[in-house]
Amino acid sequence: MLYYQNQKHVHLSASAVMLGKFDGIHIGHQKLVEVLMQEKRPEDQSVMFTFDLNGFRELAVITEEERRSKAEALGIDVMVVWPFDDDTKHMDPLSFIREILVGQLNASLVVVG
């Protein structure tokens, strides 16, 4: 599994993305993985796009290492841990979709719980 942590310049040729905090990789998150794997195109890399939990540490159920390990065990190809900084916090939703999900990750599918 490819792992990008706190990097804002991740470029993929084709992907299917599930988007969320994934603070515990519970059964609901596992269902998202199932849907992603069923719906993605063969050429798409499966991507777990999440956020750096440092700003949410009091809410985190698992460590970053556990989250990474669980994602890999579920068959995720790429895990992107995006920095949750002021730019991200204040980014317009449409800009996030255009610039990051489509522009950088080339997402053909986005799954959100």
C-alpha positions in Angstrom: 0.0 0.0 0.0 1.2 3.5 -0.9 1.1 5.8 2.1 1.1 9.6 1.9 1.1 11.5 5.2 0.8 15.3 5.5 1.6 15.8 1.8 -0.5 18.1 -0.4 1.0 17.1 -3.7 -0.3 13.6 -4.3 -1.0 12.7 -8.0 -2.6 9.5 -9.2 -3.5 8.5 -12.7 -6.9 6.9 -11.9 -8.6 6.3 -8.6 -11.8 5.5 -6.6 -11.8 7.4 -3.3 -13.5 6.8 0.0 -13.5 10.0 2.0 -13.8 10.3 5.8 -12.0 10.6 9.1 -11.7 6.8 9.6 -11.0 7.3 13.3 -11.7 3.6 14.1 -12.2 1.6 10.9 -15.4 0.2 12.3 -18.0 -1.9 10.5 -19.5 1.1 8.8 -16.1 2.0 7.4 -15.6 -1.6 6.3 -18.9 -1.3 4.4 -17.5 1.7 2.6 -14.5 -0.3 1.5 -16.8 -3.1 0.3 -18.8 -0.6 -1.8 -15.7 1.0 -3.1 -14.2 -2.3 -4.2 -17.4 -3.3 -6.0 -18.0 -0.1 -7.8 -14.5 1.0 -8.9 -13.2 0.5 -12.4 -10.4 -2.1 -12.9 -7.9 0.7 -13.7 -8.7 2.7 -10.5 -6.5 2.5 -7.4 -8.6 2.2 -4.3 -7.9 5.2 -2.1 -8.7 5.9 1.6 -8.6 9.7 1.8 -8.5 10.9 5.4 -7.2 13.6 7.5 -4.3 14.0 10.0 -5.9 13.2 13.3 -3.5 15.3 15.4 -6.1 18.0 15.5 -8.7 15.4 16.6 -6.5 13.3 19.0 -9.1 13.4 21.7 -11.6 11.8 19.3 -9.3 9.2 17.8 -10.2 5.6 18.7 -7.0 4.1 17.1 -3.5 5.2 16.5 -2.2 6.3 13.1 -0.2 3.1 12.8 -3.3 1.0 13.6 -5.4 2.9 11.0 -2.7 2.4 8.4 -2.4 -1.3 9.2 -6.2 -1.8 9.1 -6.5 0.0 5.7 -3.8 -2.2 4.2 -5.5 -5.4 5.6 -8.7 -4.3 3.9 -6.9 -4.2 0.5 -6.6 -0.4 0.1 -4.1 0.5 -2.6 -3.3 4.1 -1.4 -3.9 5.9 1.9 -3.7 9.7 1.8 -3.6 11.4 5.2 -4.2 15.0 4.3 -3.1 17.8 6.6 -6.0 19.3 8.4 -4.6 22.8 8.4 -6.2 26.3 8.1 -6.2 26.0 4.3 -8.0 22.7 4.4 -10.5 23.9 7.0 -11.4 26.9 5.0 -11.4 25.4 1.5 -14.6 25.7 -0.5 -16.2 22.3 -1.0 -16.3 22.7 -4.8 -12.7 23.7 -4.9 -11.8 20.6 -2.8 -13.6 18.4 -5.3 -12.1 20.1 -8.4 -8.5 20.6 -7.2 -7.9 17.6 -5.0 -10.3 14.7 -5.7 -10.4 15.3 -9.5 -7.3 17.4 -10.2 -4.8 15.5 -8.2 -6.3 12.0 -7.6 -8.2 11.7 -10.8 -11.1 10.2 -8.9 -13.8 8.6 -11.0 -15.8 7.6 -7.9 -16.1 9.0 -4.5 -17.7 7.1 -1.6 -18.7 8.8 1.6 -20.5 7.4 4.6 
